């Protein structure tokens, strides 16, 4: 049994009524104001706290001022970068405006434009590419060569130029040709009639940002990042190669950007886990790209923290000398033993009987500690005896409160249902969301009398339940013990069924001779009449009657097999083949009853079967299903593989079978038919048993399904 179980049960059975008294008495003995040393100690603490409070307030103000200064420094950096970004936009606009006026561009000459763009790209190194696009977004000419078709119709800068006919600034992205973080600028190329003919595009990488960063004097450990609105890092200093392209939507900066438009400041851990003071500002469009600068908080507060530590060390040394003598005596000779005893009582109250004081047995406190330890050892021994006895019981045992929650369960209960965890009994054992109807626990709590009842729980397990009321310190509880009688019930039912089958076999054996003799005589005369010349025209009818007599004789033989104990001869057969062979017969039966047959066969492996017996089983199940349905109903016969089993399923559209009849299925002479004998299903169960197969039934208002499950191994 687990320590948790011991603790819970111990609380109720052994310690419940003593908990408050033990705890209250001990706490009163160690009242913090009862000793001179304690009072002096408290006075010194008050003085210390007053001084410390003043120092803490001063240091916080210094930290706040250092934090504000760092935020301002970071904001200056991002504003400077943002200003350079605006200058870059203006410079690019002038460049594209100049190019748009040149004849080579206005005439859209790809070769001349390529040469022109290449010359400008050489003179302007911070541009990664200059190109001209048609109105569909295809590249007409480019300073950099490209080997495959690439369309930019979906890019923001392209759509803006198409819609406005003016200069546009795109978003930062990863370049298709250069594979570097870039920003696109677009400018319209118009004809003499003022109509838009093409679009010039200039791509600028973030090299300008890196150069700018190198000129900024930031404290060690600082970072400068460019992120888009989605949280993708477009540039970062330092370790740009490591972070560019990473998706960090939950970073400190991105969380602040989502809550505040425009520029702002924030504080939190960076991507490397270091807490920084951040300032951020959009580059151009507030919905596009942001520049963020972060300064390590540890660096910002280093000087202030150094002062704090130095001051506290001095104060600590001063007060340490004063407190050392008093604290050492008080702690070693009074507080430590008393705390050990108090903790001991708390552990015992919580049900932990294995806990000991850990004190040496010297002096008055030592004698008291020995008494506590001996008491705990005695209680623990008795508790283990009790719990071992409960765990050794053959059934399930649980302790239940009036609100149906289970606070203790023995080993068998936990093994079957898992840990109770203060859940309700109806949830654990019955899979319900509310108490069971007619639950006897309420009656036990009301009458305080023991009660015994039988219940089927979750998983179709049947238990004999014994309930007893008892009270601990005024708290009503119900102790329950359940004995699993599922197998006993099943054995009893199976024995009853087998007894019925045995009785049927004896009856069949007794009358078989009397029934078979007349059948043999009738069959002989039919064969004689069949052979006469004047009966030739009725030959088919005679043969049909002979076949039916043979079938009747075969059924008698099958009934006799109910009492037979020898094994059935089995051969490798396919269930689908057997069904196909008798399909015309069962179809004819269905048509005769104005009903329908639907056969659904899937690929299944061969089984060891007795073909004759399986024929009989299928015919019995099919005819039972047909007789249970109204006219126009459909009976479905299907086969399929379910894990390591082959299943024959016969499903009807009848009204279903009553629960009280379900339990008796397979018992001879149990039938719901007006003229039935109740022997058909008994034969089916016997055939299934001889094939090591099982039959389970699913029934409801929409119909009944008989599943015959054959094991593959």
C-alpha positions as CSV (number, residue, x, y, z in Angstrom):
1,X,0.0,0.0,0.0
2,X,1.3,3.4,-0.9
3,X,2.3,6.1,1.6
4,X,-0.6,8.2,0.2
5,X,-3.1,5.5,1.0
6,X,-1.6,5.0,4.5
7,X,-1.7,8.7,5.1
8,X,-5.4,9.0,4.1
9,X,-6.6,6.1,6.0
10,X,-4.4,7.1,9.0
11,X,-6.1,10.5,9.0
12,X,-9.5,8.9,9.4
13,X,-8.8,5.9,11.6
14,X,-6.0,6.9,13.9
15,X,-5.3,10.6,14.1
16,X,-8.5,12.4,13.1
17,X,-9.8,13.2,16.5
18,X,-6.3,14.1,18.0
19,X,-5.1,16.5,15.2
20,X,-6.4,19.8,16.5
21,X,-5.5,19.2,20.2
22,X,-1.9,18.0,19.5
23,X,-1.2,20.9,17.1
24,X,-2.8,23.5,19.3
25,X,-1.0,22.4,22.5
26,X,2.4,22.3,20.9
27,X,2.0,25.7,19.2
28,X,1.0,27.3,22.5
29,X,4.2,26.0,24.1
30,X,6.4,27.7,21.6
31,X,4.5,31.1,21.5
32,X,7.0,33.5,20.0
33,X,6.5,36.1,22.8
34,X,7.1,33.8,25.7
35,X,10.9,34.0,26.0
36,X,13.3,36.9,26.7
37,X,15.7,35.8,24.0
38,X,12.8,35.8,21.5
39,X,11.6,39.2,22.5
40,X,15.1,40.7,22.1
41,X,15.4,38.9,18.8
42,X,12.2,40.5,17.5
43,X,13.3,43.9,18.7
44,X,16.5,43.6,16.7
45,X,14.6,42.4,13.7
46,X,12.4,45.4,13.8
47,X,15.4,47.7,13.8
48,X,17.0,45.7,11.0
49,X,13.8,45.8,8.9
50,X,13.5,49.6,9.3
51,X,17.0,50.2,8.1
52,X,16.7,47.6,5.4
53,X,13.4,49.2,4.2
54,X,15.0,52.6,3.8
55,X,18.0,51.1,1.9
56,X,15.7,49.0,-0.3
57,X,13.7,52.1,-1.2
58,X,16.8,54.0,-2.1
59,X,18.2,51.2,-4.2
60,X,14.9,50.7,-6.0
61,X,14.9,54.4,-7.0
62,X,18.5,54.0,-8.3
63,X,17.5,50.9,-10.2
64,X,14.5,52.7,-11.7
65,X,16.7,55.6,-12.8
66,X,19.2,53.3,-14.4
67,X,16.4,51.4,-16.2
68,X,14.9,54.6,-17.6
69,X,18.3,55.8,-18.8
70,X,18.9,52.4,-20.5
71,X,15.5,52.6,-22.2
72,X,16.3,56.1,-23.5
73,X,19.7,54.9,-24.8
74,X,18.0,52.0,-26.6
75,X,15.3,54.3,-28.0
76,X,17.9,56.7,-29.4
77,X,19.5,53.8,-31.2
78,X,16.3,52.6,-32.8
79,X,15.3,56.1,-33.7
80,X,18.6,56.7,-35.4
81,X,18.2,53.5,-37.4
82,X,14.7,54.5,-38.3
83,X,15.9,57.9,-39.5
84,X,18.5,56.3,-41.7
85,X,15.8,54.0,-43.0
86,X,13.8,57.0,-44.1
87,X,16.8,58.6,-45.7
88,X,17.3,55.3,-47.6
89,X,13.7,55.4,-48.9
90,X,14.2,59.0,-50.2
91,X,17.5,58.1,-51.8
92,X,15.9,55.0,-53.5
93,X,13.0,57.1,-54.7
94,X,15.2,59.6,-56.4
95,X,17.3,56.8,-58.0
96,X,14.2,55.0,-59.4
97,X,12.6,58.3,-60.5
98,X,15.8,59.1,-62.5
99,X,16.0,55.7,-64.1
100,X,12.3,55.9,-65.1
101,X,13.0,58.9,-67.2
102,X,15.9,57.3,-69.2
103,X,15.1,56.3,-72.8
104,X,16.4,52.7,-72.3
105,X,13.8,52.2,-69.5
106,X,10.9,54.0,-71.2
107,X,11.5,51.9,-74.4
108,X,11.6,48.8,-72.2
109,X,14.7,47.5,-74.0
110,X,15.8,44.4,-71.9
111,X,19.4,44.3,-73.0
112,X,20.0,48.1,-72.6
113,X,18.2,48.0,-69.2
114,X,20.4,45.1,-68.0
115,X,23.5,47.0,-68.9
116,X,22.2,50.2,-67.3
117,X,21.0,48.5,-64.1
118,X,24.4,46.7,-63.8
119,X,26.3,50.0,-64.0
120,X,24.1,51.5,-61.3
121,X,24.3,48.4,-59.1
122,X,28.1,48.6,-59.2
123,X,28.0,52.3,-58.1
124,X,25.4,51.7,-55.4
125,X,26.7,48.6,-53.4
126,X,23.9,48.7,-50.8
127,X,21.5,47.6,-53.5
128,X,21.3,43.9,-54.1
129,X,19.4,44.1,-57.4
130,X,17.6,46.5,-59.8
131,X,15.0,45.1,-62.2
132,X,12.1,46.0,-64.4
133,X,8.8,44.1,-64.3
134,X,5.8,44.0,-66.7
135,X,2.3,44.6,-65.4
136,X,1.8,40.8,-64.7
137,X,4.7,40.8,-62.3
138,X,7.2,39.0,-64.6
139,X,10.9,40.2,-64.7
140,X,11.7,41.8,-68.0
141,X,15.3,42.9,-67.2
142,X,17.5,42.5,-64.1
143,X,21.0,43.6,-63.1
144,X,21.5,40.1,-61.6
145,X,21.0,37.0,-63.9
146,X,18.1,34.7,-63.0
147,X,17.7,31.1,-64.4
148,X,14.1,30.5,-63.8
149,X,10.8,32.3,-64.2
150,X,9.8,34.3,-61.1
151,X,6.6,36.3,-60.6
152,X,6.2,39.1,-57.9
153,X,2.6,39.9,-58.6
154,X,1.7,38.9,-55.0
155,X,4.3,41.2,-53.4
156,X,3.0,44.3,-51.5
157,X,5.1,46.9,-53.3
158,X,3.9,45.6,-56.7
159,X,0.3,45.8,-55.8
160,X,0.7,49.3,-54.4
161,X,2.3,50.6,-57.6
162,X,-0.5,49.0,-59.7
163,X,-3.2,50.5,-57.5
164,X,-1.8,54.0,-56.9
165,X,0.6,54.5,-59.8
166,X,3.1,56.0,-57.4
167,X,6.4,55.1,-55.6
168,X,5.8,52.3,-53.0
169,X,7.8,50.6,-50.2
170,X,7.4,46.9,-49.7
171,X,8.0,44.7,-46.7
172,X,11.3,43.0,-45.6
173,X,11.6,39.5,-47.0
174,X,14.1,36.9,-48.1
175,X,15.3,37.7,-51.6
176,X,14.4,35.1,-54.3
177,X,17.8,35.5,-56.2
178,X,20.1,36.6,-53.4
179,X,18.5,34.6,-50.5
180,X,19.3,37.6,-48.2
181,X,16.9,39.7,-46.1
182,X,15.9,42.6,-48.4
183,X,13.3,45.3,-48.8
184,X,11.7,46.1,-52.2
185,X,11.0,49.6,-53.6
186,X,8.7,50.1,-56.6
187,X,8.3,53.0,-59.1
188,X,6.0,53.3,-62.1
189,X,7.3,53.6,-65.6
190,X,4.7,55.5,-67.7
191,X,4.4,56.1,-71.4
192,X,4.0,59.4,-73.2
193,X,0.2,59.0,-72.8
194,X,0.6,58.8,-69.0
195,X,-0.4,55.1,-68.9
196,X,1.5,52.6,-66.7
197,X,3.8,50.5,-68.9
198,X,6.2,48.8,-66.4
199,X,7.4,48.9,-62.8
200,X,11.0,49.5,-61.7
201,X,12.0,47.6,-58.5
202,X,15.1,48.1,-56.3
203,X,16.1,45.6,-53.6
204,X,18.1,46.7,-50.7
205,X,19.7,44.3,-48.2
206,X,20.4,44.9,-44.6
207,X,24.1,45.5,-45.0
208,X,23.4,49.2,-44.3
209,X,21.9,48.2,-40.9
210,X,25.0,46.2,-40.0
211,X,27.3,49.1,-40.9
212,X,25.2,51.3,-38.7
213,X,25.3,48.9,-35.8
214,X,29.1,48.7,-35.9
215,X,29.2,52.5,-35.4
216,X,26.9,52.4,-32.3
217,X,28.6,52.0,-28.9
218,X,26.2,49.7,-27.0
219,X,27.0,47.9,-23.7
220,X,28.3,44.3,-24.0
221,X,25.6,41.8,-24.6
222,X,23.3,44.2,-26.4
223,X,21.2,43.2,-29.4
224,X,19.7,44.9,-32.4
225,X,17.1,43.1,-34.4
226,X,14.7,43.7,-37.3
227,X,11.5,41.7,-37.2
228,X,8.4,41.8,-39.3
229,X,4.8,41.8,-37.9
230,X,4.6,38.0,-38.0
231,X,7.6,37.6,-35.7
232,X,10.2,36.5,-38.3
233,X,13.7,37.8,-37.7
234,X,15.0,39.6,-40.8
235,X,18.3,40.8,-39.2
236,X,20.0,40.5,-35.9
237,X,23.3,41.7,-34.3
238,X,25.1,39.8,-33.1
239,X,24.8,36.2,-34.4
240,X,22.8,37.2,-37.5
241,X,23.5,33.9,-39.3
242,X,22.0,32.0,-36.4
243,X,18.8,33.9,-36.0
244,X,17.8,35.3,-39.4
245,X,14.7,33.7,-40.7
246,X,13.7,32.3,-37.3
247,X,10.0,32.5,-36.3
248,X,9.7,34.0,-32.8
249,X,6.1,35.1,-32.3
250,X,6.3,34.8,-28.5
251,X,9.4,36.8,-28.0
252,X,9.4,39.7,-25.5
253,X,9.5,42.3,-28.3
254,X,6.7,40.7,-30.4
255,X,4.4,40.5,-27.4
256,X,4.9,44.3,-26.8
257,X,4.5,45.1,-30.5
258,X,1.1,43.3,-30.6
259,X,-0.2,45.3,-27.7
260,X,1.1,48.7,-28.6
261,X,1.3,50.3,-32.1
262,X,4.2,52.6,-32.9
263,X,7.3,52.9,-30.8
264,X,7.6,51.7,-27.2
265,X,9.7,50.1,-24.5
266,X,9.5,46.7,-22.7
267,X,11.5,44.4,-20.5
268,X,11.9,40.6,-20.6
269,X,14.0,37.6,-21.5
270,X,15.6,37.6,-25.0
271,X,16.0,34.6,-27.3
272,X,19.1,33.6,-25.5
273,X,17.3,33.7,-22.1
274,X,19.1,37.0,-21.0
275,X,16.7,39.6,-19.5
276,X,17.1,42.9,-21.4
277,X,15.6,46.3,-21.5
278,X,14.1,46.8,-25.0
279,X,13.1,49.8,-27.1
280,X,11.3,49.3,-30.5
281,X,10.1,51.4,-33.3
282,X,8.5,50.7,-36.7
283,X,10.6,51.2,-39.9
284,X,8.1,53.1,-42.0
285,X,4.6,51.5,-42.0
286,X,3.6,50.6,-38.4
287,X,2.0,47.4,-39.7
288,X,5.3,46.2,-41.4
289,X,8.8,45.9,-39.9
290,X,10.1,46.9,-36.5
291,X,13.6,47.7,-35.3
292,X,14.4,46.6,-31.7
293,X,17.4,47.3,-29.5
294,X,18.0,45.4,-26.2
295,X,20.4,46.2,-23.4
296,X,21.1,43.5,-20.8
297,X,19.4,44.5,-17.5
298,X,22.3,42.9,-15.6
299,X,24.7,45.3,-17.3
300,X,22.5,48.3,-16.6
301,X,22.1,47.5,-13.0
302,X,25.6,46.2,-12.4
303,X,26.8,49.3,-10.6
304,X,23.7,49.7,-8.5
305,X,23.7,46.1,-7.6
306,X,27.3,46.3,-6.6
307,X,26.5,49.1,-4.3
308,X,23.6,47.2,-2.8
309,X,25.6,44.1,-2.2
310,X,28.5,46.1,-0.6
311,X,26.1,47.9,1.7
312,X,24.2,44.8,2.7
313,X,27.5,43.0,3.4
314,X,28.5,45.7,5.8
315,X,25.2,45.8,7.5
316,X,25.1,42.0,7.7
317,X,28.5,41.8,9.3
318,X,27.6,44.4,11.9
319,X,24.3,42.7,12.9
320,X,25.7,39.2,12.5
321,X,28.1,39.8,15.4
322,X,25.2,40.9,17.6
323,X,22.8,38.1,16.7
324,X,25.4,35.3,16.6
325,X,25.6,34.7,20.3
326,X,21.9,34.9,21.0
327,X,20.8,32.9,18.0
328,X,23.3,30.2,18.5
329,X,22.2,29.4,22.0
330,X,18.5,29.8,21.3
331,X,18.6,27.8,18.1
332,X,20.8,24.9,19.3
333,X,19.2,24.3,22.7
334,X,15.6,25.5,22.4
335,X,14.3,26.2,18.9
336,X,15.8,23.2,17.1
337,X,14.4,20.5,19.5
338,X,11.0,22.2,19.8
339,X,10.8,22.5,15.9
340,X,11.6,18.8,15.6
341,X,8.9,17.9,18.0
342,X,6.4,20.2,16.3
343,X,7.2,18.7,12.9
344,X,6.8,15.3,14.4
345,X,3.3,16.0,15.6
346,X,2.4,17.5,12.2
347,X,3.6,14.5,10.4
348,X,1.7,12.2,12.7
349,X,-1.4,14.3,12.3
350,X,-1.0,13.9,8.5
351,X,-0.8,10.2,8.8
352,X,2.9,9.7,8.3
353,X,3.7,7.2,11.0
354,X,7.2,6.5,9.7
355,X,8.5,9.9,10.6
356,X,10.9,10.3,13.6
357,X,12.2,13.3,15.5
358,X,15.9,12.7,14.7
359,X,17.0,14.0,18.0
360,X,19.4,12.4,20.4
361,X,17.9,11.0,23.6
362,X,19.8,13.3,26.0
363,X,18.3,15.8,28.5
364,X,14.7,16.7,28.9
365,X,14.0,17.2,25.2
366,X,15.8,13.9,24.4
367,X,13.4,12.0,26.8
368,X,10.4,13.7,25.2
369,X,11.7,12.8,21.7
370,X,12.1,9.2,22.7
371,X,8.5,9.1,24.0
372,X,7.3,10.6,20.7
373,X,9.4,8.1,18.6
374,X,8.2,5.1,20.5
375,X,4.6,6.3,20.3
376,X,4.9,6.7,16.5
377,X,6.5,3.3,16.1
378,X,3.7,1.6,18.0
379,X,1.0,3.4,16.0
380,X,2.8,2.6,12.7
381,X,3.0,-1.1,13.6
382,X,-0.7,-1.3,14.4
383,X,-1.6,0.7,11.3
384,X,0.5,-1.5,9.0
385,X,-1.2,-4.6,10.5
386,X,-4.6,-3.1,9.8
387,X,-3.8,-1.9,6.3
388,X,-2.1,-5.3,5.4
389,X,-5.2,-7.0,6.5
390,X,-7.4,-4.7,4.3
391,X,-5.1,-5.1,1.3
392,X,-5.1,-8.9,1.8
393,X,-8.9,-9.1,1.6
394,X,-10.1,-10.8,-1.6
395,X,-12.5,-8.0,-2.6
396,X,-12.4,-4.2,-3.1
397,X,-12.6,-1.9,-0.1
398,X,-13.1,1.8,-0.1
399,X,-14.1,4.6,2.3
400,X,-16.8,7.0,1.1
401,X,-18.1,10.3,2.4
402,X,-21.7,11.5,2.1
403,X,-20.8,13.5,-1.0
404,X,-19.9,10.2,-2.7
405,X,-16.1,11.0,-2.9
406,X,-13.7,8.2,-2.2
407,X,-10.9,9.0,0.2
408,X,-9.4,5.6,0.6
409,X,-9.2,2.4,-1.4
410,X,-7.3,-0.8,-1.0
411,X,-4.9,-2.5,-3.4
412,X,-7.5,-4.5,-5.3
413,X,-9.7,-1.4,-5.8
414,X,-6.7,0.7,-7.1
415,X,-5.5,-2.1,-9.3
416,X,-8.9,-2.4,-11.0
417,X,-10.1,1.3,-11.1
418,X,-6.9,3.3,-10.6
419,X,-6.2,5.9,-7.9
420,X,-9.5,7.4,-6.5
421,X,-8.0,11.0,-6.2
422,X,-11.0,12.2,-4.3
423,X,-13.3,11.4,-7.2
424,X,-16.9,10.2,-6.8
425,X,-17.7,6.5,-6.7
426,X,-20.3,6.7,-9.5
427,X,-17.7,8.4,-11.8
428,X,-15.0,5.8,-11.1
429,X,-17.0,2.6,-10.9
430,X,-20.1,3.3,-13.1
431,X,-18.8,5.8,-15.6
432,X,-21.6,8.2,-14.7
433,X,-21.8,12.0,-14.1
434,X,-24.4,11.8,-11.4
435,X,-25.2,9.4,-8.5
436,X,-26.8,6.1,-9.4
437,X,-30.5,5.7,-9.1
438,X,-31.7,4.2,-5.8
439,X,-28.2,4.3,-4.4
440,X,-28.3,2.5,-1.0
441,X,-25.6,4.6,0.5
442,X,-28.1,7.4,1.4
443,X,-30.2,4.9,3.3
444,X,-27.1,3.6,5.2
445,X,-26.2,7.1,6.2
446,X,-29.8,7.8,7.3
447,X,-30.5,4.6,9.2
448,X,-26.9,3.9,10.2
449,X,-27.6,0.2,9.6
450,X,-25.5,-2.2,7.6
451,X,-26.7,-3.1,4.1
452,X,-25.9,-5.8,1.6
453,X,-26.7,-5.6,-2.1
454,X,-25.6,-6.7,-5.6
455,X,-24.5,-4.3,-8.3
456,X,-23.1,-4.4,-11.8
457,X,-20.4,-1.8,-12.3
458,X,-18.4,-0.4,-15.2
459,X,-16.9,-3.1,-17.3
460,X,-19.9,-5.5,-16.7
461,X,-18.4,-6.7,-13.4
462,X,-20.9,-7.9,-10.8
463,X,-20.2,-7.4,-7.1
464,X,-21.7,-8.3,-3.7
465,X,-21.5,-5.0,-1.8
466,X,-21.4,-4.8,2.0
467,X,-21.8,-1.3,3.5
468,X,-21.2,-0.2,7.1
469,X,-21.7,3.2,8.7
470,X,-19.3,4.7,11.2
471,X,-18.3,8.2,12.4
472,X,-15.0,9.8,13.1
473,X,-15.1,12.9,15.3
474,X,-18.6,13.6,14.1
475,X,-17.8,13.1,10.4
476,X,-20.2,10.4,8.9
477,X,-18.4,7.8,6.7
478,X,-19.4,4.6,4.9
479,X,-16.9,1.7,4.7
480,X,-17.7,-0.5,1.7
481,X,-16.4,-3.9,0.7
482,X,-17.2,-5.5,-2.7
483,X,-16.6,-9.1,-3.6
484,X,-16.4,-9.8,-7.4
485,X,-18.9,-12.5,-8.2
486,X,-18.8,-12.0,-12.0
487,X,-17.1,-15.3,-12.8
488,X,-19.3,-17.1,-10.2
489,X,-22.4,-15.7,-11.9
490,X,-21.1,-16.6,-15.4
491,X,-20.2,-20.1,-14.2
492,X,-23.6,-20.6,-12.7
493,X,-25.3,-19.4,-15.9
494,X,-23.1,-21.6,-18.1
495,X,-23.7,-24.6,-15.8
496,X,-27.5,-24.1,-16.2
497,X,-27.1,-23.8,-19.9
498,X,-25.0,-27.0,-20.1
499,X,-27.5,-28.8,-17.8
500,X,-30.2,-27.8,-20.2
501,X,-28.2,-29.0,-23.2
502,X,-27.5,-32.3,-21.4
503,X,-31.2,-32.7,-20.7
504,X,-31.9,-32.0,-24.4
505,X,-29.4,-34.5,-25.5
506,X,-30.8,-37.2,-23.2
507,X,-34.3,-36.4,-24.5
508,X,-33.1,-36.5,-28.1
509,X,-31.3,-39.7,-27.6
510,X,-34.4,-41.2,-26.0
511,X,-36.7,-40.3,-28.9
512,X,-34.3,-40.5,-31.8
513,X,-35.0,-44.2,-32.4
514,X,-38.8,-43.7,-32.3
515,X,-38.6,-40.8,-34.7
516,X,-36.0,-42.2,-37.1
517,X,-37.8,-45.5,-37.7
518,X,-41.0,-43.8,-39.2
519,X,-38.8,-41.5,-41.2
520,X,-36.8,-44.4,-42.6
521,X,-40.0,-46.2,-43.5
522,X,-41.5,-43.1,-45.3
523,X,-38.2,-42.5,-47.1
524,X,-38.1,-46.2,-48.3
525,X,-41.7,-46.0,-49.8
526,X,-40.8,-42.7,-51.4
527,X,-37.8,-44.2,-53.1
528,X,-40.0,-47.2,-54.2
529,X,-42.7,-44.9,-55.7
530,X,-40.0,-42.8,-57.3
531,X,-38.8,-45.8,-59.2
532,X,-42.2,-46.7,-60.7
533,X,-42.9,-45.8,-64.3
534,X,-46.2,-44.1,-63.6
535,X,-44.5,-41.8,-61.1
536,X,-41.9,-40.5,-63.5
537,X,-43.6,-37.1,-64.0
538,X,-43.5,-36.6,-60.2
539,X,-39.9,-37.7,-59.8
540,X,-38.7,-34.2,-58.8
541,X,-41.3,-34.0,-56.0
542,X,-40.4,-37.4,-54.7
543,X,-36.7,-36.4,-54.6
544,X,-37.5,-33.1,-52.8
545,X,-39.5,-35.0,-50.1
546,X,-36.6,-37.5,-49.8
547,X,-34.1,-34.6,-49.4
548,X,-36.3,-32.9,-46.7
549,X,-36.6,-36.3,-44.8
550,X,-32.8,-36.5,-45.0
551,X,-32.5,-33.0,-43.6
552,X,-34.9,-33.8,-40.8
553,X,-32.8,-36.8,-40.0
554,X,-29.7,-34.7,-40.0
555,X,-31.3,-32.2,-37.6
556,X,-32.1,-35.0,-35.2
557,X,-28.4,-36.0,-35.5
558,X,-27.4,-32.5,-34.7
559,X,-29.6,-32.4,-31.6
560,X,-28.0,-35.6,-30.5
561,X,-24.7,-33.8,-30.8
562,X,-25.6,-31.5,-28.0
563,X,-24.9,-34.4,-25.6
564,X,-22.0,-35.7,-27.6
565,X,-18.5,-35.0,-26.0
566,X,-16.3,-36.2,-28.9
567,X,-14.6,-33.5,-31.1
568,X,-16.1,-32.3,-34.4
569,X,-14.1,-33.2,-37.5
570,X,-12.7,-29.9,-38.8
571,X,-11.2,-29.1,-42.2
572,X,-9.8,-26.0,-43.8
573,X,-12.7,-24.1,-45.3
574,X,-13.5,-20.5,-46.2
575,X,-16.6,-19.0,-44.5
576,X,-17.4,-16.9,-47.6
577,X,-17.6,-20.1,-49.8
578,X,-20.0,-21.7,-47.4
579,X,-22.2,-18.6,-47.3
580,X,-22.2,-18.4,-51.1
581,X,-23.2,-22.0,-51.4
582,X,-26.3,-21.6,-49.2
583,X,-27.1,-18.0,-50.4
584,X,-29.8,-19.3,-52.9
585,X,-31.5,-21.2,-50.1
586,X,-31.7,-18.3,-47.6
587,X,-32.7,-15.9,-50.4
588,X,-35.6,-18.1,-51.3
589,X,-36.6,-18.1,-47.6
590,X,-36.5,-14.3,-47.6
591,X,-38.5,-14.0,-50.8
592,X,-41.1,-16.4,-49.4
593,X,-41.5,-14.1,-46.3
594,X,-41.6,-10.9,-48.4
595,X,-38.3,-9.8,-46.9
596,X,-34.8,-9.0,-48.2
597,X,-31.3,-10.5,-47.9
598,X,-28.1,-8.5,-48.2
599,X,-24.8,-10.4,-48.2
600,X,-21.5,-8.4,-47.6
601,X,-18.4,-10.6,-47.8
602,X,-14.8,-9.3,-47.4
603,X,-11.6,-11.2,-47.9
604,X,-11.0,-13.4,-44.9
605,X,-8.5,-16.3,-44.3
606,X,-9.5,-19.9,-44.2
607,X,-10.6,-21.5,-40.9
608,X,-10.8,-25.0,-39.5
609,X,-14.6,-25.7,-39.9
610,X,-17.1,-28.5,-40.1
611,X,-19.0,-27.4,-43.2
612,X,-22.1,-29.2,-42.3
613,X,-22.3,-27.7,-38.8
614,X,-21.5,-24.2,-40.1
615,X,-24.3,-24.6,-42.6
616,X,-26.7,-25.4,-39.8
617,X,-25.5,-22.4,-37.7
618,X,-25.9,-19.9,-40.5
619,X,-29.4,-21.2,-41.5
620,X,-30.6,-21.1,-37.9
621,X,-29.3,-17.5,-37.3
622,X,-30.7,-16.3,-40.7
623,X,-34.1,-17.9,-40.2
624,X,-34.3,-16.5,-36.6
625,X,-33.5,-13.0,-38.0
626,X,-36.1,-13.3,-40.8
627,X,-38.8,-14.4,-38.4
628,X,-38.0,-11.5,-36.1
629,X,-38.6,-8.8,-38.9
630,X,-41.7,-7.3,-40.4
631,X,-42.3,-7.6,-44.1
632,X,-40.1,-5.4,-46.2
633,X,-37.2,-5.7,-43.7
634,X,-33.6,-6.4,-44.7
635,X,-31.4,-9.0,-43.1
636,X,-27.7,-8.5,-43.5
637,X,-25.1,-11.3,-43.5
638,X,-21.5,-10.2,-43.6
639,X,-18.0,-11.4,-42.8
640,X,-14.9,-9.4,-41.8
641,X,-11.6,-9.7,-40.0
642,X,-11.4,-8.1,-36.5
643,X,-7.8,-8.3,-35.2
644,X,-7.0,-12.0,-34.6
645,X,-10.6,-13.1,-35.3
646,X,-12.9,-13.7,-38.2
647,X,-16.4,-12.5,-37.6
648,X,-19.7,-13.8,-39.0
649,X,-22.4,-11.1,-38.4
650,X,-26.1,-11.6,-38.9
651,X,-28.1,-8.4,-38.5
652,X,-31.9,-8.1,-38.6
653,X,-34.2,-5.1,-38.4
654,X,-36.5,-6.5,-35.8
655,X,-37.7,-4.9,-32.5
656,X,-34.7,-6.2,-30.5
657,X,-34.4,-8.6,-27.7
658,X,-35.5,-7.9,-24.1
659,X,-32.7,-7.7,-21.5
660,X,-34.1,-10.5,-19.5
661,X,-34.1,-12.8,-22.5
662,X,-30.5,-11.8,-23.5
663,X,-29.1,-13.5,-20.4
664,X,-30.8,-16.8,-21.3
665,X,-29.9,-17.0,-25.0
666,X,-28.5,-20.4,-25.8
667,X,-30.5,-22.2,-23.2
668,X,-32.8,-24.9,-24.7
669,X,-36.5,-24.1,-24.8
670,X,-36.0,-20.4,-24.2
671,X,-37.8,-18.6,-27.1
672,X,-39.7,-15.5,-27.9
673,X,-41.5,-17.1,-30.9
674,X,-45.1,-18.2,-30.5
675,X,-44.5,-21.6,-32.1
676,X,-40.7,-21.8,-31.4
677,X,-39.0,-24.6,-29.5
678,X,-35.9,-22.7,-28.3
679,X,-33.6,-25.3,-29.7
680,X,-32.1,-23.4,-32.7
681,X,-29.9,-21.1,-30.7
682,X,-28.9,-23.9,-28.4
683,X,-27.6,-25.8,-31.4
684,X,-25.8,-22.6,-32.6
685,X,-24.0,-22.2,-29.3
686,X,-23.1,-25.8,-29.3
687,X,-21.6,-25.6,-32.8
688,X,-19.7,-22.4,-31.8
689,X,-18.3,-24.1,-28.8
690,X,-17.1,-27.1,-30.8
691,X,-15.3,-24.6,-33.1
692,X,-13.7,-22.7,-30.2
693,X,-15.8,-19.7,-31.3
694,X,-17.9,-17.3,-29.2
695,X,-21.3,-15.6,-29.9
696,X,-22.0,-12.1,-28.7
697,X,-25.2,-10.2,-29.2
698,X,-25.9,-6.5,-29.9
699,X,-29.5,-5.5,-29.7
700,X,-31.7,-2.4,-29.6
701,X,-34.9,-1.0,-31.0
702,X,-33.4,-0.8,-34.5
703,X,-32.5,-4.5,-34.6
704,X,-30.3,-7.3,-33.3
705,X,-26.8,-8.5,-34.5
706,X,-25.4,-11.9,-33.7
707,X,-21.6,-11.9,-34.0
708,X,-19.9,-15.3,-34.2
709,X,-16.2,-14.8,-33.6
710,X,-13.8,-17.5,-34.8
711,X,-10.2,-17.3,-33.5
712,X,-7.4,-17.5,-36.1
713,X,-5.1,-19.2,-33.6
